[in-house]
Amino acid sequence: MNKISLLLLVLVAFAVAGVVGLLVLAPESMIENPPGIVVPYGLGL
């Protein structure tokens, strides 16, 4: 597996984990700081 496909795989894994984390933590995150949702999700809440 080359570096580019491995990097894409990692990015997709973080995106999926972030979306799942948002679904679980959505009520608190949205109420506290709506604009900050996209950034923490990128970092993998």
Rosetta blueprint (number, residue, H / E / L):
1 M L
2 N L
3 K H
4 I H
5 S H
6 L H
7 L H
8 L H
9 L H
10 V H
11 L H
12 V H
13 A H
14 F H
15 A H
16 V H
17 A H
18 G H
19 V H
20 V H
21 G H
22 L H
23 L H
24 V H
25 L H
26 A H
27 P H
28 E H
29 S H
30 M H
31 I H
32 E H
33 N L
34 P H
35 P H
36 G H
37 I L
38 V H
39 V H
40 P H
41 Y H
42 G H
43 L H
44 G L
45 L L
